[in-house]
């Protein structure tokens, strides 16, 4: 059994919790810009002192409304400044925040609120408030519903006018690291979500070590980030707390469609992303270049960026000169699309791929690919400055131990790893052994240098009728890297061979039609059997097949007219395939492949 453990870079105090960070910042750096928030179209600064004052005022309101130590308070909102304000105010009041995705159905909201026993919820707008009201009759513990876009903040501030600041101080200082900080419900690809209990120690350890480990990103002068991945996800939450802890300026954004315009104005120095977004950046730039008659220039620039990154310190003079030319012609424009100052990105949730990792590093943006789960407080393994190996998810985060079980399953242990599921002892016992090792359900390999490579998901392993075990994620990620492919789902459990359901990227499909003479009005459904479209998707499949053995390769595929996304229930909010749902709804299409 292979095991790698890395000692922590930070120590956790015996008392205090996450809210203390806000108060420490206001004392040690009173004029520092903690946030930039968009008000009436303008990004305005919020200092550490101002943020502390707002946290205290909202916390006083929560206390006045009867929120007690340990009480659960839901946050049902897209990313915004108020999300973080309420998060820290809830902690300052000694209470527990329960994030809920805005894409959640009324039934999901009911389950999370009911299971957590939340006594209050903060909803972003009328539509989300209405979802809560629809199920309020089934939530006897729920006493308050506050709405952000009307008077949630001002109303609580008014309610707390008669409460002394000392009450908040007493609540905040009574918190210990082992007290519950948040319950995050796993989006889950199957079954009802489980509530992952994360303590103040979990977050302080995982985030504190990440901030130190990724110091050049979090702690460089003028460090800032525009957070556009959901705060309801543990990945976004890690960066929220990390930015506050490192005193990096944090901004919030929720609408990915208008992200580029706001990146240009906000100009972050690092971003949090998922492979899907980075693939979109690359494919969009490539598409624009090809449409503008600059295909050869872009393709040569991309090849040069990859070669430059692969060469590292061994890059010769000729490669350096080519790189410098393309930096002026191409790379600088790509960086400008992300605001012009982005030097680093953290990527997780799925495999980015070695090629794109090298491409972005060659462009001047180092992507630190990592791995973690809600149960490990986000990243438990991550690439870092000086400890960087494309194609892997890095080494264990300081304070974390990783081992590979005899069956290949990745197991984790450390202060960042949770200790229980909320009110679900059977699930806890199944996930955590007597020595504190958490079985992730993912499969992986540790190389001789201690870098982890993800090879699949234990529960997703397909077994063909010939007895061959197939990890679908490996080939799915490769196929989906093609710009024309939206998602790929590999099937073949109990069958003679492996096949795939493939969706088409709608944006790239529009451009692709212009390159092959298809009618602009032609739909994916109309062209699903078109020879040109089939040939292009076959090229994506052929590329994916190169990553696996012949027995694991995709022999047939079916193009679907339906897109997989969180809105229609085929992807989780973190963009993972809901296999059981897809297999059920597209059972006829799967059968047609055999």
N, C-alpha and C positions, 0 to 999 in steps of 0.2 A: 504494500500500500504506500504510494508516494505522497509525501506531505511537505509543505513549505510553510513556515511561519515567519512573520516579520514583526519585530518589536515596535511598539507604538512610538510616535514622535511627540505625543502630548500626554499629559496626565489630567485626570478628572478630579476636581475638588470634592471633598466629602459632603459639601452642602451647596445649595443653589441649583438653578436650572437655566433654561434657555433664555428666559426674559432678562436675566442678569447681563447678557451681552449688550443689550440696548442701553442699559444704564452705565455700564463700563465705557462704552463708546462715547456717550455724552460727556462723561467726566474727562476722559483722556484725549478726545479729539472733538471738542464742542463745535467747531466751525466746519467740520468735514461734511461733504455732501454724501448723505446716506442713500438718497433716492433722487431720481428725476421722474416726475409724474406728469402726464399730459392733461392739461386743463385748458379747455377752449382752444384746442389746436396748438398749444405751446407747451414745450417741455420745461417744467419749472422745478427748481431744486428744493429738496427737503433736507435740512441738516440733521445731524445726529441729535442735537438738542431739541429741535422741533419734533422729531419722531418720538423721542422719549416722552415729551409733554403730551403728545397725542395718545401714545400707548397708555399713559397714566389716566388720562381723562376717559378713554373708552373703558379701561379696566374698572374704574370707579363706577361707571354706568352699569357694567355687568354685575358688580357686587350689589349695587342698589336694586337691581332687578331680581336679586335672589340667586345668582349663579354662585354656587359654593365650590370649595376645593374638591377637585376630582369630578365635578359635573362635566358632562359631555355637551359640546356645542358644535353643531354642524356648520360647515361653510360650503354653500352651494353657489359657486360663482366661477366665471371665467377669470383669467389672470387680470388683476388690477391692483393698484396701490392698497386699496381697502382690504384685499385678501390678506396681505402681509400684516397690515395694521391690526386686523382682528386676530390673526394667528398669535402675534406677540402679546396683544392685550389679554387674550384668553389665558395664555401662559402666565402673564403677570398677575392675573386674578387667581392663579392656582388651579385653573380648570384645564380641560382636555379638548383639543380641536379634532373634529372629525370631517375630513374633506370629502366632498361628493362631486363627481363629474357632472358638468352641465348637460352632458348627453344622456344622463341616466333617465330611465323611464320612471313613471310614478311608482311602479311596483318596486323598482330597485331603490328608490329614495325611501319608500316605506320600510323596506327590509333593513337598510343601513341605519335609519333613524330608530327603528324599533329595536333592532339587535343591540345597538350601542346604548340605548336608553337615553338618547339626547333630550335635554330639557329645553333647548333653544336651537334655532337655526338662523343663519344669516343668508338671505337669498339676494342675488344680484339685481334682479328686475322682476317686473310683473309676471312674465311668463313662467319664471322659475318659482316665484311665490305661489302661483296658481297650481303648479304641480304639487307643492307641499300641501296646499289647502285641500286638494283633491283627496288626500289620504290622511288628513289631520284627524279625522274621526277614529282612525285605527291606531293613533299614537297618543295614548293616555298620558305619557310622561312629558309630552311637548307642551311647554307653557308659553313660549315666545317665538314669533317669526318677525325678524327685522329685515327690512329691504334696503339694500345699499343705494340704489339710484333715487331714493326719496329721502328718508331721514334716519337711516340706521345709525350713522355716526353722530349726527347732531342730536338725535333723540336720546341716545345713550349718554352723551356728554351732558345734556340737560338733566337727565335722571340722576347723574352722579354728582351734581353740584353740592349736595348736602353730605357727601361722603368725603372723609379726610384722605389726603394722600398717604397718611400713615397706614391706613387700612390696606392699601395696595402694597406698601412696603412690607407689612406683616405677612400678607399672603405670599408675596414673591419670595421672601427670605425663608419662609417655612418649607418651600419646595426642596426636595432632595433629588440627587441624580437618578435614583431608582424609582421615582414617582412616574406615573404614566403621563406622557406628553401628548400623544396622538394615537388615534386608531385609524389605520388606513386599510380600507377594504380592497382586497386584491380584485382587479377587474375580472380575472378568471376566464379561461377559455372554455371551461365546463362548470356546471353546477352553480350554486349560490356563492357569492363572494364571502371570503373569510376575513374577519377583522384582525389585522396584524397589530399587535400591541407594541408600540415603540416608546421607550422611556426617554427621559432627558439624557441619561447616560448614553443610550444608543446613538442619539443624534449628536451629542457633544463629542463622542468618540469618533464616530464615522466621519462627520463633517470636519471636526478639528484636525484629524489626521490627513484628510483629503486636502484641506487648505495648506497644510505644511508641505505635503508631498508634491502638490501642484503649485508651489509657491510662486514661480514666475508668472503663472496665469492669474491667480487670485490676488497676489500681494504686490504686483509691480506698480510703480507710480502711475496714478490715473486709471487704475483698473476699473472696468465697468462692463456690465452685461445687460442686454435686453432679453428678458426671460419670456419666451413665447411658447414653450412646452408647458402643459397644464400643471399648475401647482397642486392639483388633486393627485398627481402622480408623485411617487417618492423621489424620482429623479429631479423633478422641478423643485421639490421641497428641499432637497439637499443643496441645490444651488442658491435658493432663497436664504437659507440659514448660513451657508458658506459666505455669501456676499456680505451679509450683515456682520458675520464674525471677522472677516478679513478687511472690513471697511472698504469694500469695493462698491462703487455706485451701482445701484440696482434700478432697472426700469421694468415695467410690465407691459406685455402686449398679448392680445388674444386672437386677433384676426390675421391668419397667415396670408390671406389674399393681399393685405396692405402692408405686409411685413417689410418688404424691400424698401418702400418709401420711408418708413420709420427708422430702419437701420441706417439709412443715409443721413438722417438728421441726428439720431441718437449717437451714432458712431461708437459702438461698443468695442472693447479690446478683446473680449472672448464671448463665445456663445455656447449654449447648451443645445444639442441637436440630436436627431435620430438619423440613421442612414437614409431614410426616405427623403428627408429634407435636403441632405447633402447631395444625393443622387439627382434631385430636382434642380439644384443649383448647377451641377455639371451638365445635365442633359439640356437645361434651358439655354445655357451659354453655347453649347455645341449646336443646338437647333438654330439659335439666332445667327451664329457664324455661318452655318451652311446655307441658311435662307438668304443671307447677305452676300453670298458669293465668296466667302472667306473660309471655306471648308478646309482647304489645304493648309492655310496658316494656323487655324485652330488645332487641327489634328497633329500638325508638326509640333505646335506649342505644348499640347498635351503629352505627346511622346517624350519631349524634352524635359518637361516637369517631372515625369515619372522616372526617367533615366537619371536626372539630377538628384532626386531624392534617394534612389537606390544606390547611387555612387557615394553619397555622403562626402566624407573628407577626401575620397579618392577621385573626385571629379577632375577631369583633365582640363587644360586651358580651352580647348575647342568647345567642350560642353559648357563651360562657364560662360564663354562668349555668346553661344547660342541662347543660353538661359537669360543672359542680360538683355539680349535683343527682344526676346519674347516677353520679358518682364515689362518692358515699355509698351509693347504692342498688345499683349493679351492679359498677362497676370494682374497688372495694376488695375485693369478694368473689372476683372473678377473680384478683386479685393474691394474695389469701390462699390460694387453691388451689395456688399455686406457692411458698408459704412466706411471702408478705407483704413480702419485701424485694427481690424480683427487679426490677431496673431495666433490665437489658439481656439480650439473647440473641443468640447467633450462629447463623445458619441456613445450611445448605448441603446439597448432595446433589441438590437438585431446586429448581424454581422455587416460591417461596412465593406469589407473586401480589401485585399492588399493593393489592388490597382488604384482605387480611389484614395486610399490612405496616402500612397506615394504621390498621386496627382496633387492633392491639396497641400502636402508638405512642400512639393516642388514649386507651387504657386506662392508659398509664403505663409500658409495657414497650417499649423501642426494640429492634427486631430488626435486627441488622446482617446483611443477606444478603450472602453471599460466594460465590466460585467458586474451585475448585482441584481438583487431582487428587493421587493418591498421588505421581505423578512430580514435582509441584511442592511437595511437603511440605505438603499441604492448601492453605489459602487463599493464592492468588496475587493475587486481586482481591477487594476487600471494601468495603462501605459503612462509614463511620466517623463519629464526632462531627464535625459541621461539613462533612462531605463525604458527604451522604446523599441518594440519589435513589431512591425506591421504584419498583419495576419494573425496576431494573437490579441488577447484582451489585457495583456500586461502581467505584472507581478501582483501578489497580494498587497492590499493597502496596509500600511503600517498599523499594527494592532490586530491584524487578521491572520488566521491560519487557514490554509486550504489543503485538502487532501482528496485523493482519488480513491474511491472504494473499489473493491475487487471487480465489481460489475461496470466500472467506468463512471459511476455517478460522482458529481462534484459535491463535496461536503465542506461546510464553513463553520468557523468558530471564532469568537472574539467579542469585544465589548459593543461592537456595532451590530451584532446579530441578535435578533429578538429572542425572547424567552418563552412566549406563549401566544396563542390565538385567543381572541376575546371570547370568553364563555364557550370554549370548544376544546375541552381536555382531550378527547379522542384524537382530534387532528393534531394537537400539540405533541402527544405521545408518538404519533406516527411520524412526525417531522423531525423531532429532536431526540437524540439518544441520551443515555444516562451520563455521558461525559460532556454533554453540551454541543455535540456536533449536529448541525442542521443539514439534512439531506435536501438538496435543491431540486432534484428531479431532472437536472440537466446533466449531460454527459460531456466529459472533457479529458484533456491530456495535459500533463505538466512536462515541459521539456527539461533538458539538463540544466538550463539557466534559471529555471523556476518560473518561466512564462507559461500562462494558461491558454490553451486553445480549446474553444467550444466545438464539440463534434456533433451535438444533437440534443434532443429532448427525450428522456427515458420513456415517457408515456406515449410519445409520438412515433416510436420505432415501429416500422412496418415489417412484417415477416411474410415474404412471398411464399407461394405454394412449394417452391423448391427449397425453402428453409433459409433463404438469404435475409439477414437483418439489414434494413435500410433506414438511415437517418435522413428524413426528408429535408430538414432545414438547409443542409449543405448545398444540395442542388437547387432548392427553391431560391435561395439567396442569389445564386449565380444566374439563374434564368431571369429573375426580377431585376437584375442589374442592367438588362437591356433597356434602352430608353422607351421602346414601344410597349414593354410589358408593365402592367400595373402590379399584379400579384400572380404568384404561381403556387398551386397546392398540389403536392405529389400524392398519388394514391397507389394502391396495389397490395394492401394487406390481404393475404390469402389468395392472391392472384398469381398467374404465371409470370407476369412481368410488371414493371413499374410504368405508370402513365401520369398525366398531369392535367389539371384544369387551369386555364390561363386567362387572366383578364387583361384588357388593353388600357394603357394610359391615355385618357381622353385628350389631354393637351397635345401630346406628341402625335397622336393619331391624326389630329387636324393637320399638323405639318407634314406628316408622312404621306398623306393623300396627295399633297401638291408635288411630291417628288416622284410619284409613280403614275401620275395622270388619272387619278380617281376623281369622281365627281365630288365637289366640296360638300354637297348635301348627303353623301353616302354615310350611313350609320355603321357602327360596329356589327350590329345584327345582320345588316345587309351584306357585309363583306366577310362574315365569319368563315365562309368557305372559299373566299377569293384566293386564287393561286399565289398572287403576290404577297398577300398578308400571311398566308400559311408559310410561304418560303421565308419571310422575314422572322416570323416566330420560330420556325425550325432552326434558324441560325442561332437564336437565343438558347434554344434547347440543346443544340450541338455544343455550344460554349459551356452550358451547365454540365453536360455529360462528361466533359473533360475533367471535371473535379471528382468523378466517382468511377468505380469499376464498371465493366460491361453489364454485370448482373444487376447493378443499381441504377443503370441509365434509363432515362425516359424513352420508351419506345413509341408511344402515341400521346397525343394531346388533343384537347378540345378547347376552342376559344369560346369564352362566355361573353354575352352582351352585357351582363350585369357587372357593375363595379363592386369591389369589396371595400367597405368603409365602415367606420363606427356607427354612422347614422342608420345604416340598414341592418346593423347587427352582425355583420360578417367579420368585422375586426374589433378587437378590444380597443379601449381608449388609447392604449399604448401601441396600437397598430399591429398587434399580433393576430394571426389567423384564428378564428373560432372554428376549428376543424369539424367538430361534431355538428354544428349548425349548418355549415356549408355542405357536409356530406349528406345530411338529411334533405336539405332543400334542392340539391343537385344530384340526387341519387340516380335519376334517369340518365343524366349526362355521364356520370361515372360508369353506369352499366353499359353505355354505348361504346366505351373504350375497350370492352372485353368481349 
